[in-house]
Amino acid sequence: MRGWCIALALGVASIACAGPSPDTAPASEQPAAAPASEVPAPAKAAAPPPVAPPPVAKLEPVVKLGRDHLSVVTCASSADCGWDDDCLPTRCVEARAERTACDESSPPPGECLCLAGACTLQPKTPPVASGTCEIRGCVVDRAAGKCVADTGGVAENLRTTPGVNVGPSCDCPSPAKGCAFTWFPAVPCTSDRDCWIDPSPRTHPVARPKALRKRDFQPCKDGEIAPKCGDAGQCVLGPAYSC
């Protein structure tokens, strides 16, 4: 009986020793954590294509007025006008404040004056006609005091030849000989009866013939444009009439 009790006690003890330690909890089998899904980095925006620089505008040289027959230098008096070159003058343009020292020089080709609001060269010697021209196809180069054959691309039947009160005129009376230069001088007056109109080579005022000074101008009978004594005491083209 005693031996059985001892054996029973040893069995209980062995079972107690074989059991898990109260301080050691069995490791619970946790499922392996799934790896965090990788968030793809945002794609870099494509660089915009290079923008070509705007084209640089080509700077054309500035052409001063009065350097050709297509333009004039405006003026209020002859003091506003001067020579293009102090040493070798050829064109009547704007006046300059400073003068240039000259190693060599030539005399001016005429008088540089303000006429009809434009700087105009009155040549000492009228230029000789040369080349060819078309009817009503001649233009005055006022700054140079000469003619230029230029129709401006206008058909002959559309070209006009306005009258001139005083100064230069360019006409084509003989196309084979070129443009003819004429300078109409100022005609002094005190009344309309001192003035008359000459239609050739271009309509312009002249001194009235003595035989006609005692009567007034008769429209259409004497002409389509009446003569007039202007405010400056010079004959000018007066009113035009449809005859």
Buried (B, 14 or more C-beta within 10 A) or exposed (E): EEEEEEEEEEEEEEEEEEEEEEEEEEEEEEEEEEEEEEEEEEEEEEEEEEEEEEEEEEEEEEEEBBBBBEBBBBBEEBEBBBBBBBEEBBBBBBBEEEEEEEEEEEEBBBBBBBBEEBBBBBBEEBBEBEEBBBBBBBBBBBBBBBBBBBBEEEEEEEBEBEBBBBBBBBBBBEBEBBBBBBBBEBBEBEEBBBBBBBEEBBBBBBBBEEEBEEEEBEBEEBBBBBBBBBEEEBBBBBEEEEE
